[in-house]
């Protein structure tokens, strides 16, 4: 049985269980789609076809029953995979092959998934377009001249173009949700601590969180169930109750209260994005939700707070990349030489910029004025969300203030690039779960995302809202034109 390139993970697993197809056939089809489309879209940095096919054949022989049995999955290249290149999109890790798997990789494989390759990301997850990847950017399948979003852009492209049904990314300030919105798919940032960060190459440790990108809310829930849970190797990973998506999915939206902070939408929002968001709010109302105005007074400071906290943590985390560890092929050299020299194996300009900003914010004489003050405002942002979510069940916002921007349009203007995160940075600062679902298109046929932010540990609630909205609209069924006719593959 030939499955569509856009078959869901649940449909793939069910077809294999019924023996209508095999894990090997599914894997070969995914590898064929990647071979046909990736030259144009550049979603992948590394595809391990031999390993993936060997794993598929082993699964067919085993005939297990994992929730993701036989499902191909792509991984952002900042997630450690044993004996498979893991570069975080950086020349400084060129040739690095980890000796261990990230916890999420082990859990995916325990669920029967097949890791098929590593995807393009901005260097060390620092960026909103994948243009800061040392190996070249990914391209948006809706328009290859546009950015796919970042930093998990390659994972978003892999799913949106039908190369794989599922992918994992990491979200520090919006790096799952923004590319999901730009590429017209679903992206979930879990509550901080729900998914282990063991094996994730750190950017900002108090913000980073691994999560799924998928073609549907149900598949995002399926992936989350596979990777969530406590991990003794990650002290920040909590023993939270597992996500119960089924009940939330079946309840609908009658009686659900959704808050909209309209004061954040007054300026800087593209007209087509604003129109799509208002249409989404009307749909939520039609589905029975009560939409109420709320205030998040300190969220207007979220972007500067985020870029102080994140860069400070990055400056500490990236000090370990000194050229003498991680099995690198490059000569040993000091960090100072990497910053002042021109050798291509060093950090790229955006990583250098953020390390320097973070080091400055932590330096003597500036710590109180910048880093400490940012942490104090971060607390106020979290308190605002706690107060709002005491009276509503979730908060709705556009995922991004604009649709996908052109490649090259913002790469030399860091401030313009940072503003792309204006609606996504507050949720990770507050440690809250957030979901982006397709919510329409601009007049130029570029996808727009609806973001739903929930209470801590209430992934089921926001997944339920997203699922109800998804079932009432047809946005997720639209297919991008730049897919190399994969639907017939």
N, C-alpha and C positions, 0 to 999 in steps of 0.2 A: 504494500500500500504506500503510495507516494503522498507524503504530507506537504501541505503548503509551507512555503518559506516563513509564513507568518503564523504558523500553528502555535498555539500556546504551549507552555511547559506542561500544563496539566493534560492537554490533549496528546502530547508526545508520550508522556509517561503512560497514559491509558492505552494508547495504540500498541506500545511495546508490551504492556501487561497482557493484552489480548492476543499477542503474537501476530498482529496485523503488519507489523514491521519489526525491525531489530535495532538495537542500539548502534550496531555497525552501519546499517543503512542510514540512520538518522545522522550519525557522525560524518559519514562520507558526503551526504548532501550538504551539510553545513560547511565542510571544507571546500566543496565545489563552489558554493556561493561566495565564500571568502576569496577564493582564487579568481573568480570572475569579476568581483566588484571592488576588491580592496585597493587595486592600483589607482582607481579613481577617487576613492573615499578615504583611504589611509586610516582605517580604524585600528589596525593592529600593528604593534611593534614586533611581535614574535608569535608565530603559529607553530605549534609542535604537533604536526600531523601524525607522525609515527607513534608518539606516546598516546595521543588521543584515540587512535584506532586500536592500539593494543588494549587500552582501557575498555573500549567499547566491546571488543571481542571477549574480554574477560567477564564483562557484565552479562553478555548473552549466554555465556557458559554457566554463569552463576544463577541467573534468573531470580534475582532478589526482588524486594518490594519497597525500596526506598521511595520517599515522596518525590524525588527528582531523578528517578531511575532512567538512565539513558539520555538525560537532557543535556545538550551542549551549553556550556557557560563560559563567557569571556570574563577575564579579570583585569582590572586596572593595574598598570605596571608598577604601582607602589605597594602591591600585596605580595608578600614573599611566597615563592613557589620553589620547592626543593629541586635543585639541579636544573632549573629552567631560568633563563635570563630574567633579571629583575632590575631595571635601571631607574625607575621613577622618572623616566623621561630626561635623564641627565647623562652627560658624557662622563661625569665623575664616577659613575657606576658602570661604565662600559665594560662588559666582560664579567660582571658579577653574577655568580650563580649561587643562590643561598643553599645552605646545608639543612634547612628546615622549612616546613610549611607554616604559613599563618594558620591560626586556629580556624578561620572561616574556610580555608581550603580543605582542611581535614574534615570539617563538618559537611561541606558540600559533597565530598567524596563518600562520606558515610551515608549520605542521603541518595547516593547513586549517580550523582552528576558527573559529567565529563568536562574537565577543564581543557578548553580547546586552544587558548592562546592568551596573550597579554596585550592590552590595548593602550593606545596613545593617551598621554596625559601631559598637562603642563608640568614643567620640571618641579619635582618634589611637591606637586599639587598646588603650585603657586601660580594662579592665573584663571581667567574666565573665558578662554577661547581655544586652548591647546596650542596657541602660537608660541608659547614659551617652552614647548617640547624641543629638546636639542635635536631630535630626529625628524622634525617637520610636523606641521599641524594636521589634524583630521579635518575632513570637509563635511559640511552639512548636506545630508542626502536630499533635502528639499531645494537646495540651491548651493552647489559646490563653491560658489564664490563667497558664501557666508560662513561664519564661524559656527561650529556645532555646540558652542558653550564649553565651559571648563570648570574645574580641571578634568572632570571625568568624561570629556567629550568623546574619546574613542569608544568607550563603553556604550554611550548613548547612540553613536552612529552604528555600532554593531547590531544593536537591537532594532533601531528605527529602519534600517535597510534590510532587515530579514536575515542577517548573517548568523545570529544566534538569538534564541528566544529570551535569554536572560543574560545579565552581566552584573558584576559588582563594581561599585565605585566607592570613593570616600568623599565625605562631605565635611568641610571645615567651616566654610562660610556660605555654602550654597552649591558646592561642586557636584552634587548629584541632581539637585532640583533644577538648577538653571539649565544644564545641558538637556535634561529631560524635557523641559519646556521648549527649548530651541529646536529640538528634534521631534517633538510631537509624541512623546511616550510618557510612561509613568516612572517617577523617581521618588524613593522613600529615604529620608534621613531618620533613623530611629532615635529614640531617647538616648542621651549620652549614658553609656554604661550598659545598654541592652545587648550590644554585640561586642565581642572581644576585639581589642586593638592589637593583640599579640601577633606580630608578623606584619603589621602595617608600618611602612617606613614613615616615621613621624614628621609632621609639619608643626602643628600646634597641639600639644598633648591634651589640653583641657577642652578642646573643641572637636578634634578629629573623630569621625564615626563612620564605619563601613555600612553600606546599605545597598539595596538592589535597584537596578533599572530594568524595566520589563515592558511588555506590550499591553498589560492589563493590570488592574489592581489585584485581582485574584492571584496572578503569578507573583506579584510583589509580596503578597502575604505568604505564599508558598515558600518563596526564597527566604523571607525573614524567619519563618518557622524552622527552616533548616539550619540557619547560622546563629540564631540568638541563644542566650543562656550564659550562665556564669562560667568563668574560666580561671582556674587557680594561677595561671601564668599572667593574668592581667588584673592587677589590684583595683583598677577602676571599673571592672566589669561586675555588675550587680547581680544578685540572686533574685531577680524580679520574676513575678508570675509570667508564664508564657503568654504570647498574644493569642487571643481567642477570636479569630476573624469570623468564623462561621456565624455566630450569634449576631454580631454587629452587621454582617452582610444581609441577614434575613430580616432585620428589624425595620429597615427603611428609615425615613427622615422625619416622620411625624413626631412632634414633640422635641426634636433636636433644636437647640439654640445655637446660632452661629453669629459671632460678632464681626463687624466690619469697621476697622479704624479709618474712616474716610478722611480724617485730617492728614493721613500719610499719602493720600492720593491726589492732593491738590495740585502739585506741580511735578513736572518731569516725566509724566506717564504718557507714552505714545497714544495717540487718539484711537488707533485700532485695538491696542491692548485694553484701553479703558472701556471701549465698546464691548469687547469680548467678555471682560470681567463683569460688567453690568448685566449682560445676558446670562452669564453663569449664575449670578446672584438671583436673577429672576427664576432660573430653573430650580435652584435650591428651594426657593419659596414655593414654587409650584409642586415640589415633591413633599411639601409639608413642613419644612424647616421654618423656624421663626428667626428672621434676620434682624439683628439689633445693632445700633451704633455703639461703639466702645471707644475708649481713649487709651492710647499707649504713649503717654507724654514723653518718655525718655527714648523712645525708639528712633527719634530723629538724630540721636547721637550714636546710633548703632554702628554706622560705617567707621567713623574715627575710632571708636572704642575697639571695634574688631581689629582694625589694622594696627593698633598699638599692642593689644594683647597677643594677637597672632604673630606679629613680627618679633616680639620679645621672646616668645616661646620658640620660634624658629631659630633665632640666633643661638639659643642654647642647644637645640636638637641637632642642628647641622654642623656643630663644631666637631662632631665625630668623623666627618668626611675629610680626613686630613691626608689622604693619598697613601696611607700605609696599612689600611685594613680592607676587609671585604673582598680579598682575592683579586684586587684590581691589577690590570696589565700595565698601568701607567707608572712611571717612576715616582718614588716617594718625594713629596715636596710639602712645604708648609702652607698653611692657609693664607699667609701674607703673599706668598708667591702666586697663589691662585687668584687673589684679588688684583694684584698689580700686573701680572703677566697676561699674555694673549693666547696661551696654549688652549686648544679647543677642548681638552679634557677637563677643564675647570668648570666652576659654576657659571650659569648664564646670567645675563644682566638683571632679570627680575629677581632671581634668588639673591644675588649680591645686594640689590637694592633693599630687599626685606631684611636681610641679615644686618646690614648697616643701620637701618631704621630701628630694628629691635635692640641692637647693641647700644645705640644712642639713648633709647628710652630707658634702658636699664643702668646707664652709667651714673657714676657719682655726680650729684648735683641736679640730675634730671629725673631720677627714679620717682620721687614724690610728685613732681609736677606732671609727669606723663603716665608711667605705668601704674602707680598706686591710684591716681585719679581715675584712670580708665577702669580699674577693677572696682572702684567705688560706684561708678556709673553703671557698670555691668550689673552690680547688685540691684540698682534701681530699675534697670530694664527687666530683670527677673521678677522683681516685686510687682511691676506693672502687669506683667503677664499673669502672675498668680492672682492678682486682684481681678483682672478681666475674666480669667477662666474660672473664677468662683461664681460668676453669673451667667456665663455661656459655656457651651460644651466644646467649641472650637472657634478658631479665628480664620477668616478668609481674606486673602490678598492675591493680587497678581503675583506670579512667581518672579517675573522680571518686568521692569518698567518699559522695556522695548522688546521687539522680536530680535531674532538673530541679526547681528551687525556684520558688516563686510569684513572678510579677512584683510588685515592690514589697516583697517580703519582706526583702531584704537591702540595698536601695539606700541606706538611711540608716545602715547598719552596715558600714563599710568592712572591719573585721577579719573579720566573718563572710563577706563576699564574697571576701576574699583567701584564706581557708582552703579555698575551693572548688578552689584550685590545688595543694593539698598533694601530690597524686600526679603532677602534670604539670610542676612547675617544675624538678625536678632534671635531667631530660634536656637542656633547653636550657642550663642552667648547665654541664653537662658536654659540650655540643656534639654530643650523640648523636641518632641517628634514633629516632623513636617512632611507633607506629601504634595507632590506636583502631579496633576493629571491634565491631559489635553483638554483645552477649553475653547477651541476655535482657531480661526486663521485671520491674518491680515489681508488687505486687498492684494498684496503681492504673494499670497499663498504661502505665508510663513506661519508656523505654528505659534500658538499662544498658550501659556499654562495657567491653571488655577492652583493656588497654593492653599493648603489647609493645615493649620498648626493646632496641635492638641495639647492636652495636659500630659505631664510626665507619665510615662508608662501606658498611655492610652493610645497605642498604635491601632488597636482594634477600632476605636471610635473614629479616627480620621480615615482609616481604610474603609470603614462602613460608609462614611460620607462620600468618599471618592468613588466607591463602587456604585452607589445609588446614582450619583451624577453621571458616571460613565455609562450606565445602563439606559439612562434617559436621553443620551446624546449619541451621535455617531462619529464624534471627532477622532476617536482612537482607531476607527476602521479605515480612515483615509491613508493612502499609501504614497510615500514620496516618489517623485518622478525619477530621481537618480538612484535606482535600485538594480540596474543592469538586468531588468526583466527577471528578477529572482523569483517572483511569485510562481513562475512556471517551472522552476528548477526542481 
